[in-house]
């Protein structure tokens, strides 16, 4: 429960920073209820003895506002860039923060006004 609370605190801080980065008041995105709810999803992928014969999950996007990801040393995360799929190397003690679909759409309408 404490981990969940701390992740929520981090998410709120990230929304403040993103709001300011967009030239808005610090509480703008939180005021839009971007931080109203959150859920924790855990995946565990043990090392595969024959990775050349496996497939990862299907191509997808993150449908929410933010995804905060703690990678392990195994890796495997890739992101789609204009130049194709790029491996995201795990950095010990770091988190990967991905801007989700809802935040991308929300900021499009904010910057359009």
N, CA, C and O atoms as CSV, one atom per row, in Angstrom:
chain,resi,resn,atom,element,x,y,z
A,1,UNK,N,N,0.822,-1.194,0.000
A,1,UNK,CA,C,0.000,0.000,0.000
A,1,UNK,C,C,0.870,1.264,0.000
A,1,UNK,O,O,0.546,2.262,-0.643
A,2,UNK,N,N,1.981,1.191,0.738
A,2,UNK,CA,C,2.877,2.355,0.780
A,2,UNK,C,C,3.501,2.600,-0.596
A,2,UNK,O,O,3.638,3.746,-1.023
A,3,UNK,N,N,3.874,1.535,-1.281
A,3,UNK,CA,C,4.437,1.674,-2.630
A,3,UNK,C,C,3.416,2.361,-3.544
A,3,UNK,O,O,3.765,3.275,-4.291
A,4,UNK,N,N,2.162,1.920,-3.483
A,4,UNK,CA,C,1.111,2.510,-4.300
A,4,UNK,C,C,0.951,3.995,-3.986
A,4,UNK,O,O,0.798,4.812,-4.895
A,5,UNK,N,N,0.987,4.342,-2.708
A,5,UNK,CA,C,0.861,5.751,-2.306
A,5,UNK,C,C,2.024,6.575,-2.856
A,5,UNK,O,O,1.821,7.682,-3.352
A,6,UNK,N,N,3.224,6.043,-2.768
A,6,UNK,CA,C,4.404,6.773,-3.249
A,6,UNK,C,C,4.385,6.946,-4.772
A,6,UNK,O,O,4.797,7.987,-5.283
A,7,UNK,N,N,3.912,5.936,-5.488
A,7,UNK,CA,C,3.806,6.061,-6.945
A,7,UNK,C,C,2.785,7.145,-7.303
A,7,UNK,O,O,2.987,7.900,-8.254
A,8,UNK,N,N,1.692,7.220,-6.542
A,8,UNK,CA,C,0.697,8.263,-6.776
A,8,UNK,C,C,1.303,9.657,-6.529
A,8,UNK,O,O,1.063,10.588,-7.297
A,9,UNK,N,N,2.083,9.786,-5.461
A,9,UNK,CA,C,2.759,11.060,-5.163
A,9,UNK,C,C,3.690,11.430,-6.321
A,9,UNK,O,O,3.719,12.583,-6.753
A,10,UNK,N,N,4.447,10.457,-6.820
A,10,UNK,CA,C,5.335,10.700,-7.953
A,10,UNK,C,C,4.533,11.138,-9.176
A,10,UNK,O,O,4.916,12.082,-9.867
A,11,UNK,N,N,3.423,10.453,-9.444
A,11,UNK,CA,C,2.582,10.821,-10.584
A,11,UNK,C,C,2.087,12.250,-10.479
A,11,UNK,O,O,2.093,12.982,-11.468
A,12,UNK,N,N,1.657,12.657,-9.290
A,12,UNK,CA,C,1.190,14.042,-9.086
A,12,UNK,C,C,2.313,15.045,-9.340
A,12,UNK,O,O,2.087,16.092,-9.946
A,13,UNK,N,N,3.509,14.729,-8.884
A,13,UNK,CA,C,4.658,15.600,-9.127
A,13,UNK,C,C,4.953,15.694,-10.629
A,13,UNK,O,O,5.239,16.776,-11.142
A,14,UNK,N,N,4.883,14.576,-11.317
A,14,UNK,CA,C,5.126,14.585,-12.764
A,14,UNK,C,C,4.066,15.420,-13.487
A,14,UNK,O,O,4.389,16.141,-14.431
A,15,UNK,N,N,2.809,15.330,-13.056
A,15,UNK,CA,C,1.764,16.159,-13.668
A,15,UNK,C,C,2.025,17.645,-13.433
A,15,UNK,O,O,1.771,18.462,-14.318
A,16,UNK,N,N,2.529,18.003,-12.257
A,16,UNK,CA,C,2.882,19.403,-11.991
A,16,UNK,C,C,3.984,19.868,-12.937
A,16,UNK,O,O,3.891,20.936,-13.543
A,17,UNK,N,N,5.031,19.048,-13.054
A,17,UNK,CA,C,6.151,19.406,-13.925
A,17,UNK,C,C,5.726,19.493,-15.388
A,17,UNK,O,O,6.144,20.399,-16.110
A,18,UNK,N,N,4.899,18.553,-15.818
A,18,UNK,CA,C,4.409,18.585,-17.197
A,18,UNK,C,C,3.537,19.815,-17.442
A,18,UNK,O,O,3.630,20.444,-18.496
A,19,UNK,N,N,2.695,20.155,-16.474
A,19,UNK,CA,C,1.858,21.358,-16.604
A,19,UNK,C,C,2.736,22.588,-16.791
A,19,UNK,O,O,2.501,23.396,-17.690
A,20,UNK,N,N,3.744,22.726,-15.942
A,20,UNK,CA,C,4.645,23.876,-16.052
A,20,UNK,C,C,5.399,23.857,-17.373
A,20,UNK,O,O,5.606,24.903,-17.989
A,21,UNK,N,N,5.813,22.664,-17.812
A,21,UNK,CA,C,6.513,22.542,-19.088
A,21,UNK,C,C,5.651,22.951,-20.273
A,21,UNK,O,O,6.163,23.368,-21.312
A,22,UNK,N,N,4.338,22.826,-20.107
A,22,UNK,CA,C,3.403,23.246,-21.152
A,22,UNK,C,C,3.024,24.717,-21.023
A,22,UNK,O,O,2.207,25.223,-21.792
A,23,UNK,N,N,3.627,25.410,-20.036
A,23,UNK,CA,C,3.336,26.825,-19.844
A,23,UNK,C,C,2.038,27.077,-19.097
A,23,UNK,O,O,1.460,28.159,-19.198
A,24,UNK,N,N,1.574,26.073,-18.342
A,24,UNK,CA,C,0.325,26.179,-17.596
A,24,UNK,C,C,0.606,26.305,-16.112
A,24,UNK,O,O,1.751,26.167,-15.682
A,25,UNK,N,N,-0.430,26.568,-15.325
A,25,UNK,CA,C,-0.275,26.554,-13.873
A,25,UNK,C,C,0.077,25.134,-13.429
A,25,UNK,O,O,-0.341,24.160,-14.055
A,26,UNK,N,N,0.834,25.025,-12.365
A,26,UNK,CA,C,1.332,23.722,-11.903
A,26,UNK,C,C,0.219,22.722,-11.625
A,26,UNK,O,O,0.426,21.518,-11.775
A,27,UNK,N,N,-0.954,23.193,-11.224
A,27,UNK,CA,C,-2.040,22.275,-10.875
A,27,UNK,C,C,-3.018,22.015,-12.024
A,27,UNK,O,O,-4.079,21.429,-11.811
A,28,UNK,N,N,-2.670,22.445,-13.234
A,28,UNK,CA,C,-3.609,22.357,-14.356
A,28,UNK,C,C,-3.996,20.909,-14.682
A,28,UNK,O,O,-5.185,20.589,-14.703
A,29,UNK,N,N,-3.020,20.028,-14.938
A,29,UNK,CA,C,-3.341,18.652,-15.312
A,29,UNK,C,C,-4.009,17.902,-14.167
A,29,UNK,O,O,-4.913,17.099,-14.394
A,30,UNK,N,N,-3.573,18.157,-12.953
A,30,UNK,CA,C,-4.222,17.509,-11.812
A,30,UNK,C,C,-5.660,18.021,-11.673
A,30,UNK,O,O,-6.554,17.270,-11.283
A,31,UNK,N,N,-5.878,19.291,-11.990
A,31,UNK,CA,C,-7.223,19.855,-11.969
A,31,UNK,C,C,-8.139,19.248,-13.010
A,31,UNK,O,O,-9.362,19.308,-12.877
A,32,UNK,N,N,-7.551,18.658,-14.056
A,32,UNK,CA,C,-8.329,17.954,-15.078
A,32,UNK,C,C,-8.571,16.499,-14.666
A,32,UNK,O,O,-9.052,15.695,-15.465
A,33,UNK,N,N,-8.237,16.167,-13.422
A,33,UNK,CA,C,-8.393,14.816,-12.860
A,33,UNK,C,C,-7.465,13.792,-13.500
A,33,UNK,O,O,-7.761,12.597,-13.493
A,34,UNK,N,N,-6.345,14.249,-14.054
A,34,UNK,CA,C,-5.376,13.312,-14.635
A,34,UNK,C,C,-4.825,12.356,-13.581
A,34,UNK,O,O,-4.493,11.214,-13.898
A,35,UNK,N,N,-4.725,12.806,-12.346
A,35,UNK,CA,C,-4.139,11.978,-11.285
A,35,UNK,C,C,-5.203,11.359,-10.384
A,35,UNK,O,O,-4.891,10.850,-9.307
A,36,UNK,N,N,-6.450,11.404,-10.821
A,36,UNK,CA,C,-7.543,10.966,-9.954
A,36,UNK,C,C,-7.452,9.487,-9.573
A,36,UNK,O,O,-7.745,9.138,-8.430
A,37,UNK,N,N,-7.071,8.644,-10.461
A,37,UNK,CA,C,-7.000,7.218,-10.156
A,37,UNK,C,C,-5.728,6.614,-10.715
A,37,UNK,O,O,-5.104,7.160,-11.625
A,38,UNK,N,N,-5.368,5.504,-10.163
A,38,UNK,CA,C,-4.234,4.787,-10.721
A,38,UNK,C,C,-4.366,3.313,-10.392
A,38,UNK,O,O,-5.095,2.922,-9.480
A,39,UNK,N,N,-3.649,2.509,-11.150
A,39,UNK,CA,C,-3.632,1.090,-10.843
A,39,UNK,C,C,-2.223,0.567,-11.065
A,39,UNK,O,O,-1.439,1.128,-11.830
A,40,UNK,N,N,-1.935,-0.503,-10.385
A,40,UNK,CA,C,-0.619,-1.119,-10.490
A,40,UNK,C,C,-0.773,-2.429,-11.231
A,40,UNK,O,O,-1.621,-3.253,-10.892
A,41,UNK,N,N,0.042,-2.611,-12.231
A,41,UNK,CA,C,0.045,-3.825,-13.026
A,41,UNK,C,C,1.456,-4.381,-12.986
A,41,UNK,O,O,2.420,-3.659,-13.241
A,42,UNK,N,N,1.578,-5.633,-12.673
A,42,UNK,CA,C,2.905,-6.248,-12.583
A,42,UNK,C,C,3.022,-7.386,-13.589
A,42,UNK,O,O,2.122,-8.215,-13.732
A,43,UNK,N,N,4.137,-7.401,-14.268
A,43,UNK,CA,C,4.464,-8.497,-15.170
A,43,UNK,C,C,5.798,-9.070,-14.732
A,43,UNK,O,O,6.713,-8.330,-14.372
A,44,UNK,N,N,5.902,-10.360,-14.763
A,44,UNK,CA,C,7.175,-10.998,-14.460
A,44,UNK,C,C,7.514,-11.919,-15.612
A,44,UNK,O,O,6.782,-12.865,-15.905
A,45,UNK,N,N,8.613,-11.639,-16.253
A,45,UNK,CA,C,9.076,-12.458,-17.356
A,45,UNK,C,C,10.412,-13.069,-16.967
A,45,UNK,O,O,11.439,-12.394,-17.037
A,46,UNK,N,N,10.418,-14.325,-16.561
A,46,UNK,CA,C,11.694,-14.951,-16.202
A,46,UNK,C,C,12.567,-15.098,-17.446
A,46,UNK,O,O,12.056,-15.089,-18.566
A,47,UNK,N,N,13.873,-15.231,-17.257
A,47,UNK,CA,C,14.752,-15.407,-18.427
A,47,UNK,C,C,14.325,-16.629,-19.240
A,47,UNK,O,O,14.022,-17.686,-18.686
A,48,UNK,N,N,14.308,-16.468,-20.529
A,48,UNK,CA,C,13.912,-17.554,-21.428
A,48,UNK,C,C,15.153,-18.303,-21.885
A,48,UNK,O,O,16.124,-17.680,-22.316
A,49,UNK,N,N,15.141,-19.623,-21.800
A,49,UNK,CA,C,16.324,-20.383,-22.217
A,49,UNK,C,C,16.574,-20.339,-23.727
A,49,UNK,O,O,17.702,-20.559,-24.168
A,50,UNK,N,N,15.526,-20.053,-24.535
A,50,UNK,CA,C,15.680,-20.000,-25.985
A,50,UNK,C,C,14.933,-18.778,-26.544
A,50,UNK,O,O,13.909,-18.928,-27.211
A,51,UNK,N,N,15.444,-17.579,-26.272
A,51,UNK,CA,C,14.706,-16.372,-26.671
A,51,UNK,C,C,14.502,-16.238,-28.172
A,51,UNK,O,O,13.574,-15.553,-28.604
A,52,UNK,N,N,15.335,-16.866,-28.968
A,52,UNK,CA,C,15.176,-16.769,-30.418
A,52,UNK,C,C,13.892,-17.443,-30.910
A,52,UNK,O,O,13.486,-17.237,-32.054
A,53,UNK,N,N,13.253,-18.244,-30.056
A,53,UNK,CA,C,12.022,-18.935,-30.425
A,53,UNK,C,C,10.778,-18.335,-29.758
A,53,UNK,O,O,9.725,-18.972,-29.732
A,54,UNK,N,N,10.891,-17.130,-29.226
A,54,UNK,CA,C,9.767,-16.526,-28.515
A,54,UNK,C,C,9.333,-15.234,-29.176
A,54,UNK,O,O,10.039,-14.671,-30.012
A,55,UNK,N,N,8.162,-14.782,-28.784
A,55,UNK,CA,C,7.639,-13.490,-29.220
A,55,UNK,C,C,7.230,-12.724,-27.980
A,55,UNK,O,O,6.780,-13.324,-27.004
A,56,UNK,N,N,7.377,-11.422,-28.002
A,56,UNK,CA,C,6.945,-10.592,-26.881
A,56,UNK,C,C,5.459,-10.313,-26.976
A,56,UNK,O,O,4.741,-10.982,-27.719
A,57,UNK,N,N,5.003,-9.335,-26.231
A,57,UNK,CA,C,3.594,-8.956,-26.316
A,57,UNK,C,C,3.349,-8.246,-27.639
A,57,UNK,O,O,4.294,-7.852,-28.322
A,58,UNK,N,N,2.114,-8.088,-27.990
A,58,UNK,CA,C,1.783,-7.425,-29.243
A,58,UNK,C,C,2.070,-5.927,-29.147
A,58,UNK,O,O,2.140,-5.358,-28.058
A,59,UNK,N,N,2.229,-5.326,-30.282
A,59,UNK,CA,C,2.424,-3.882,-30.354
A,59,UNK,C,C,1.216,-3.206,-29.718
A,59,UNK,O,O,0.076,-3.583,-29.992
A,60,UNK,N,N,1.461,-2.203,-28.867
A,60,UNK,CA,C,0.372,-1.508,-28.185
A,60,UNK,C,C,0.818,-0.109,-27.799
A,60,UNK,O,O,1.997,0.234,-27.896
A,61,UNK,N,N,-0.125,0.676,-27.371
A,61,UNK,CA,C,0.185,1.981,-26.800
A,61,UNK,C,C,-0.354,1.992,-25.379
A,61,UNK,O,O,-1.151,1.132,-25.005
A,62,UNK,N,N,0.071,2.944,-24.606
A,62,UNK,CA,C,-0.408,3.080,-23.232
A,62,UNK,C,C,-1.612,4.013,-23.266
A,62,UNK,O,O,-1.463,5.193,-23.583
A,63,UNK,N,N,-2.810,3.506,-22.943
A,63,UNK,CA,C,-4.016,4.288,-23.140
A,63,UNK,C,C,-4.278,5.352,-22.076
A,63,UNK,O,O,-5.173,6.180,-22.248
A,64,UNK,N,N,-3.524,5.349,-20.990
A,64,UNK,CA,C,-3.799,6.260,-19.879
A,64,UNK,C,C,-3.027,7.565,-20.018
A,64,UNK,O,O,-2.524,7.889,-21.094
A,65,UNK,N,N,-2.938,8.312,-18.915
A,65,UNK,CA,C,-2.202,9.576,-18.913
A,65,UNK,C,C,-0.698,9.345,-18.807
A,65,UNK,O,O,0.069,9.888,-19.601
A,66,UNK,N,N,-0.278,8.553,-17.845
A,66,UNK,CA,C,1.142,8.272,-17.626
A,66,UNK,C,C,1.335,6.793,-17.319
A,66,UNK,O,O,0.467,6.154,-16.725
A,67,UNK,N,N,2.467,6.263,-17.724
A,67,UNK,CA,C,2.898,4.938,-17.292
A,67,UNK,C,C,4.255,5.120,-16.641
A,67,UNK,O,O,5.169,5.691,-17.235
A,68,UNK,N,N,4.380,4.631,-15.416
A,68,UNK,CA,C,5.653,4.670,-14.697
A,68,UNK,C,C,6.107,3.226,-14.577
A,68,UNK,O,O,5.438,2.405,-13.950
A,69,UNK,N,N,7.244,2.922,-15.181
A,69,UNK,CA,C,7.707,1.551,-15.304
A,69,UNK,C,C,9.029,1.350,-14.590
A,69,UNK,O,O,9.972,2.118,-14.779
A,70,UNK,N,N,9.092,0.324,-13.777
A,70,UNK,CA,C,10.339,-0.109,-13.146
A,70,UNK,C,C,10.803,-1.350,-13.878
A,70,UNK,O,O,10.187,-2.409,-13.756
A,71,UNK,N,N,11.884,-1.234,-14.640
A,71,UNK,CA,C,12.420,-2.365,-15.395
A,71,UNK,C,C,13.367,-3.177,-14.518
A,71,UNK,O,O,13.934,-2.674,-13.549
A,72,UNK,N,N,13.517,-4.427,-14.882
A,72,UNK,CA,C,14.534,-5.240,-14.220
A,72,UNK,C,C,15.746,-5.355,-15.136
A,72,UNK,O,O,15.804,-4.711,-16.183
A,73,UNK,N,N,16.695,-6.160,-14.745
A,73,UNK,CA,C,17.940,-6.305,-15.506
A,73,UNK,C,C,17.756,-7.110,-16.791
A,73,UNK,O,O,18.652,-7.127,-17.635
A,74,UNK,N,N,16.615,-7.774,-16.956
A,74,UNK,CA,C,16.395,-8.607,-18.139
A,74,UNK,C,C,16.136,-7.745,-19.368
A,74,UNK,O,O,16.588,-8.073,-20.464
A,75,UNK,N,N,15.408,-6.640,-19.189
A,75,UNK,CA,C,15.143,-5.738,-20.312
A,75,UNK,C,C,14.067,-6.283,-21.229
A,75,UNK,O,O,13.244,-7.105,-20.825
A,76,UNK,N,N,14.082,-5.817,-22.467
A,76,UNK,CA,C,13.106,-6.249,-23.456
A,76,UNK,C,C,12.138,-5.160,-23.867
A,76,UNK,O,O,11.408,-5.321,-24.844
A,77,UNK,N,N,12.119,-4.033,-23.124
A,77,UNK,CA,C,11.219,-2.945,-23.484
A,77,UNK,C,C,11.723,-2.276,-24.756
A,77,UNK,O,O,12.910,-1.978,-24.894
A,78,UNK,N,N,10.791,-2.047,-25.683
A,78,UNK,CA,C,11.103,-1.337,-26.912
A,78,UNK,C,C,10.052,-0.255,-27.131
A,78,UNK,O,O,8.897,-0.406,-26.735
A,79,UNK,N,N,10.466,0.832,-27.763
A,79,UNK,CA,C,9.529,1.886,-28.146
A,79,UNK,C,C,9.642,2.121,-29.640
A,79,UNK,O,O,10.707,1.946,-30.233
A,80,UNK,N,N,8.537,2.517,-30.238
A,80,UNK,CA,C,8.518,2.776,-31.672
A,80,UNK,C,C,8.905,4.227,-31.919
A,80,UNK,O,O,8.257,5.147,-31.420
A,81,UNK,N,N,9.951,4.420,-32.683
A,81,UNK,CA,C,10.401,5.760,-33.050
A,81,UNK,C,C,10.197,5.928,-34.557
A,81,UNK,O,O,9.861,4.961,-35.240
A,82,UNK,N,N,10.392,7.120,-35.079
A,82,UNK,CA,C,10.283,7.299,-36.532
A,82,UNK,C,C,11.276,6.426,-37.318
A,82,UNK,O,O,11.111,6.213,-38.519
A,83,UNK,N,N,12.299,5.929,-36.629
A,83,UNK,CA,C,13.316,5.103,-37.284
A,83,UNK,C,C,13.124,3.619,-37.000
A,83,UNK,O,O,14.014,2.823,-37.302
A,84,UNK,N,N,11.996,3.228,-36.434
A,84,UNK,CA,C,11.727,1.823,-36.120
A,84,UNK,C,C,11.773,1.573,-34.619
A,84,UNK,O,O,11.800,2.509,-33.820
A,85,UNK,N,N,11.781,0.311,-34.251
A,85,UNK,CA,C,11.770,-0.077,-32.845
A,85,UNK,C,C,13.140,0.131,-32.222
A,85,UNK,O,O,14.161,-0.246,-32.798
A,86,UNK,N,N,13.151,0.737,-31.034
A,86,UNK,CA,C,14.392,1.044,-30.323
A,86,UNK,C,C,14.333,0.374,-28.954
A,86,UNK,O,O,13.337,0.492,-28.240
A,87,UNK,N,N,15.395,-0.323,-28.596
A,87,UNK,CA,C,15.506,-0.973,-27.291
A,87,UNK,C,C,15.696,0.087,-26.204
A,87,UNK,O,O,16.494,1.011,-26.365
A,88,UNK,N,N,14.959,-0.049,-25.099
A,88,UNK,CA,C,15.120,0.845,-23.960
A,88,UNK,C,C,15.920,0.088,-22.915
A,88,UNK,O,O,15.399,-0.802,-22.243
A,89,UNK,N,N,17.182,0.445,-22.782
A,89,UNK,CA,C,18.061,-0.249,-21.843
A,89,UNK,C,C,17.647,0.056,-20.411
A,89,UNK,O,O,17.328,1.194,-20.067
A,90,UNK,N,N,17.656,-0.979,-19.586
A,90,UNK,CA,C,17.343,-0.795,-18.170
A,90,UNK,C,C,18.524,-0.123,-17.476
A,90,UNK,O,O,19.671,-0.533,-17.653
A,91,UNK,N,N,18.239,0.905,-16.693
A,91,UNK,CA,C,19.245,1.598,-15.901
A,91,UNK,C,C,18.929,1.306,-14.438
A,91,UNK,O,O,17.859,1.683,-13.960
A,92,UNK,N,N,19.828,0.647,-13.720
A,92,UNK,CA,C,19.532,0.287,-12.324
A,92,UNK,C,C,19.101,1.497,-11.489
A,92,UNK,O,O,19.732,2.553,-11.526
A,93,UNK,N,N,18.016,1.317,-10.739
A,93,UNK,CA,C,17.528,2.373,-9.855
A,93,UNK,C,C,16.730,3.458,-10.541
A,93,UNK,O,O,16.400,4.465,-9.914
A,94,UNK,N,N,16.408,3.280,-11.825
A,94,UNK,CA,C,15.672,4.322,-12.540
A,94,UNK,C,C,14.272,3.846,-12.908
A,94,UNK,O,O,13.970,2.654,-12.866
A,95,UNK,N,N,13.439,4.795,-13.265
A,95,UNK,CA,C,12.085,4.523,-13.727
A,95,UNK,C,C,11.943,5.040,-15.149
A,95,UNK,O,O,12.564,6.037,-15.518
A,96,UNK,N,N,11.135,4.371,-15.936
A,96,UNK,CA,C,10.789,4.838,-17.276
A,96,UNK,C,C,9.404,5.468,-17.174
A,96,UNK,O,O,8.467,4.836,-16.685
A,97,UNK,N,N,9.273,6.704,-17.632
A,97,UNK,CA,C,7.985,7.393,-17.614
A,97,UNK,C,C,7.548,7.591,-19.056
A,97,UNK,O,O,8.251,8.209,-19.855
A,98,UNK,N,N,6.381,7.057,-19.374
A,98,UNK,CA,C,5.848,7.161,-20.725
A,98,UNK,C,C,4.593,8.021,-20.706
A,98,UNK,O,O,3.694,7.814,-19.891
A,99,UNK,N,N,4.546,8.982,-21.610
A,99,UNK,CA,C,3.349,9.806,-21.774
A,99,UNK,C,C,2.329,8.960,-22.519
A,99,UNK,O,O,2.594,8.502,-23.630
A,100,UNK,N,N,1.170,8.749,-21.918
A,100,UNK,CA,C,0.142,7.906,-22.509
A,100,UNK,C,C,-0.740,8.644,-23.501
A,100,UNK,O,O,-0.633,9.857,-23.686
A,101,UNK,N,N,-1.616,7.870,-24.134
A,101,UNK,CA,C,-2.493,8.405,-25.171
A,101,UNK,C,C,-3.392,9.539,-24.662
A,101,UNK,O,O,-3.539,10.557,-25.338
A,102,UNK,N,N,-3.992,9.374,-23.483
A,102,UNK,CA,C,-4.895,10.411,-22.970
A,102,UNK,C,C,-4.181,11.728,-22.714
A,102,UNK,O,O,-4.738,12.797,-22.967
A,103,UNK,N,N,-2.950,11.660,-22.213
A,103,UNK,CA,C,-2.210,12.901,-21.967
A,103,UNK,C,C,-1.800,13.545,-23.286
A,103,UNK,O,O,-1.810,14.770,-23.406
A,104,UNK,N,N,-1.443,12.735,-24.271
A,104,UNK,CA,C,-1.091,13.300,-25.579
A,104,UNK,C,C,-2.283,14.035,-26.188
A,104,UNK,O,O,-2.133,15.136,-26.717
A,105,UNK,N,N,-3.457,13.429,-26.113
A,105,UNK,CA,C,-4.653,14.068,-26.658
A,105,UNK,C,C,-4.993,15.310,-25.856
A,105,UNK,O,O,-5.322,16.346,-26.433
A,106,UNK,N,N,-4.919,15.225,-24.535
A,106,UNK,CA,C,-5.246,16.370,-23.671
A,106,UNK,C,C,-4.331,17.543,-23.954
A,106,UNK,O,O,-4.802,18.676,-24.052
A,107,UNK,N,N,-3.041,17.305,-24.088
A,107,UNK,CA,C,-2.111,18.405,-24.319
A,107,UNK,C,C,-2.245,18.963,-25.720
A,107,UNK,O,O,-1.934,20.132,-25.949
A,108,UNK,N,N,-2.702,18.153,-26.662
A,108,UNK,CA,C,-2.968,18.663,-28.005
A,108,UNK,C,C,-4.047,19.733,-27.947
A,108,UNK,O,O,-3.905,20.793,-28.557
A,109,UNK,N,N,-5.125,19.463,-27.215
A,109,UNK,CA,C,-6.223,20.430,-27.117
A,109,UNK,C,C,-5.821,21.637,-26.274
A,109,UNK,O,O,-6.283,22.748,-26.533
A,110,UNK,N,N,-4.960,21.434,-25.261
A,110,UNK,CA,C,-4.501,22.561,-24.440
A,110,UNK,C,C,-3.672,23.503,-25.277
A,110,UNK,O,O,-3.882,24.715,-25.231
A,111,UNK,N,N,-2.714,22.963,-26.058
A,111,UNK,CA,C,-1.817,23.810,-26.830
A,111,UNK,C,C,-2.523,24.403,-28.040
A,111,UNK,O,O,-2.051,25.387,-28.609
A,112,UNK,N,N,-3.654,23.815,-28.442
A,112,UNK,CA,C,-4.401,24.306,-29.581
A,112,UNK,C,C,-5.213,25.558,-29.247
A,112,UNK,O,O,-5.579,26.323,-30.140
A,113,UNK,N,N,-5.495,25.765,-27.948
A,113,UNK,CA,C,-6.297,26.922,-27.535
A,113,UNK,C,C,-5.449,28.140,-27.324
A,113,UNK,O,O,-5.968,29.200,-26.975
